[in-house]
């Protein structure tokens, strides 16, 4: 062990498992520096001896382990873009640390540092998940401890996806058409008319586009359900892609089937054999000119919502959008406030119509029952004589009345159900 002073702070240095450890004691006291070195050595020894079978792995740096992790990850997953992005930040902040050196406290410090850098909680959670996986068995132990202490994941705010209004879509398309970028207009038309993801659009090749049969086939994508799906062209999309193909042929002199629709590079240095890396800059310019807020991915939300509002079945929507399950369909389908208002209004209107019909029917019945009955005398006799005969036990009935007469008291006769007739047919 050796101690050295840099300015007023003491540093310690020693060798552990063949690796040189040189760290600050963060103290101006030499005595405290010696104690800090002894404590640090005990921590390393305890961590090193906790899992006997992987001792050599524990003293490897995260930088070394991350390289192997990415190689393995690329063999097992469709996309490595986020994994590379996450590992870049892990190596930047923890790359020189040995696996044995990473503890719950180190991970919480990493979370705090990324929050100070304005990283989203969801992104930090995914980065920590990758960190724990590349640490192997030790990572699983730390995961359990963090989970028990409720420090494993940061709270994530639920993102409310945007659905563009018809006038916003029109403004975005107009702005894209007026843009100097040759790619943003056809790319936006693909996004708004197919619900394709940005990565699916950027990597689209000409052999996936069939102008004769008017459909395209989605290639390499995020999910198994999305790859290989076919999407037909509507007229606006067909026109936009035809126009783009004419520009493309003029630019490169020909169109090869394995060339990308949206080539890599700047306007005068385009490489059709490589796909464009991002549409973010062109999209940001279009969005600014149109005065509309939202992400390019929100065009996907918008079309799925429009399909749902238009009455398209779940299977049709999933086949177009490439969803795996109905749960994902519900995640993307955000019925607009206006559509919800109209649906609720329609329920109320149906109830009102039913009540009006019922009220009119009841009024008609009441008018019918209240209509005055006209008593007609039996042929050859007066009404009074007919009634008198009935009173004397002759059992004679008034032919003009459908209901039998009923005696009230000893002298009054009335109809059983019709009060309007009753008042006219009381006799002594």
Secondary structure by P-SEA (a helix, b strand, c coil): cbbbbcccbbbbbbccccbbbbbbcccccaaaaaaaaaaaaaaaaaaaaccccccccccccaaaaaaaaaaaaaaccccaaaaaaaaaaaaacccccccccccaaaaaaaaaaaaaacccaaaaaaaaaaaaaaacaaaaaaaaaaaaaccccccccccbbbbbcaaaaaaaaaaaaacccccaaaaaaaaacccccaaaaaaccccccccccccccccccccccccbbbbbbcaaaaaaaaaaaaaaaaacccccccccccccccccccccccccccaaaaaaaaaaaaccccccaaaaaaaaaaaaaacccaaaaaaaaccccaaaaaaaccccaaaaaaaaaaaaaaaaaaaaaaaaaaaaaaaaaacbbbbbccccccaaaaaaaaaaccccccccccbbbbbccccbbbbcccaaaaaacccc
